[in-house]
Amino acid sequence: MSAREPDFVHKLVFLGNSGVGKTSLVERFVYDSLATDMGRTIGAVLHVKRVEYKDTIHKLVIWDLGGQKSFAELREQYCSNASGAFFVFDRTRPETLENIEEWLQALKTAAGDVPIVVIENKIDLDSAMDENRVHEIISNYVLRFVQTSATENIQVEQAFTELVRVIDERISK
């Protein structure tokens, strides 16, 4: 990729419960690797990656937010001025999808109506979820949906490309 200045800079935030794989997805996308000793994210960790989309350079400033309840008060600050967001849930833990409303409300309060991609992570593992229930919840919010595995590097880049695509569409309008 060229060294030219980015055409756009986007703040992207990762939302979801602790342990759903947010950090693994970010590590896989930004660094194309996974740390073997990854602990829980405390607060927020920033990562930056430049991507090319439709002949434009998009600089992604990715905020990986800790999912613990103790960080709930900080969520709106972290989500402030976001260009887009990922809500991640773990297909082996149905409860991680059930509080999507709480996460999306914090995002909307802080950033307004921004593009959101829902990621069902850990598709390399057997699902403990009712597929109809998953689609019902997601369709209630009219959200984009991508199934990924950070461990197996399945559709991770596609999830990011989808969010950049939707953001780019909004910019073009």
N, C-alpha and C positions, 0 to 999 in steps of 0.2 A: 504494500500500500504506500502511496506517496506520502511525503512528509509535509504536504500543504496543510494549511490551517483548516480545522473542521468547518463545514458549512453550518452545522447545527450542534448544539450541546444539549444533552438530555439527562435529567436526573431521573433514574429509575430506582424504585424501591421494591424490596422483597418483603412480603407480608406472609404470616402464617405461624402456626404454633411451633414451639421448640421441637427440634428433632425431625422435622419433615423433609429436610434436605436442602434448605435454602443455600447454605454455605457451600455444599457440595455442587449445586448447580452453578453457582457463581464461579467457584474454583475451576470447574470443568470448562465453562465458557471462556473465562478470561485467561486462564493459564494452561488449559488443556491438560489438567492433571487433577489428582485428588490427594490430599494429605491423608496419610494413614492414621494419624493421631489427632484428628479434628475433634476439638471439644465444643462446648456450647458457645455461641457468640454472645459476648457481653456488650450491651449497648449496640453500637453500629460500627461496621467496618466498611470503608470506602474502597472501591476498585474502579479502575478506569480502563476502557477499551475503545479503540477506534474501529468502526466498521464502515464499509462502503455499501451504499444502497442506492441504486438508480443513479450512478455517477455523482453521488454526493457523499461527503464524509460526515459521519455522525459520531461524535464523541459521547460515549455512554459513561456517565458517572453513576456507578451502581452502589446503592446503599443496601447492605446486608444487615437487617435489623434482628436483634435478639428476639426470640419469640416468647420469652418467659413473661408471665403475668406482671412481674415486678417492673417491667419496662413499659407497661400499658400507658402510663402517664406521659411518656416521652414520644409515643408513636406519632402524635399529631405534629410535633416539632420536626421529627425526621421526615414525615410525609410532605411537609410544607414545600411548595413550589415544585412538586414532582411533575414530570412530563408523562409518566406512565408507571404502571405497577404490575407486579406478578403476585398473585395469591397462590401459595403452594400448600397442597395437602398430601398426606401420606396414605396411599391406598391400603396399607396394612392397618391403619388406625382411623376408623370411621369418624371418631370424635374430632379429628383435625379439620374436617370439612364443615362440621355443624356450627362453628362460630365464625363462619365467613361474614355474616352480617356485621359483627363487632369490628372486624378488621376493615371491611369496606366502608363502614360509617366513619371510622377514624380517618381513612384516606380522603373521603369526600369532604369532610369538615376542613381538612388541612389543605387539600389541593384542588377541590372542585371536581368536575366531571372529567376525569382523565382516562385514557385507554387502560384496560386491565386484561391481562391474560391469566387464566386459571391454569395451573399446572398440577396434574395428577402425577406425583413423583413415585419412583420405586416400582415402575411397571415390570421390572425384572423379577419381582416377587409376586406371590399369589395375592389376589385382592381379597380383602375382608369386607368389601363394600357392595351394596346393591347398585348395579350399574344404572338402573332406572332412577334410583334416588339421586345419584350423582348428576345425571343429566337434568333431572327435575330442578335441583337446586341451582345449577349453573344457568339453565334457561330462564329461571325467575329473574336473573340479573342481566340477561342478554350479554353474556361474556364470551370471549374467545376461549377455546379450550385446547390444550396440548398435553399429551401424555408423554412423560419422559422417564429416563433412568440416568441419573448422573453417574452411577457406578459403571454402567455399560455404555455410556455416552450415546444414548438413544434419544434423538430429537431435541437435544439441549439447544443446539444452534438454531433449530427451527423455531423454538419458543421465543428466543431473542429476536430473530428475524421478523416474526409475526408482530411483536410489539413495536419494533422500529417501523414496520410497514404501516401499521395503523396510525402511529404518530406522524409519519410522513404524509399520509393521506390528509390528516387534519391540517398540517402546515400548508399543503397544496390548495386547500379550499379557500 
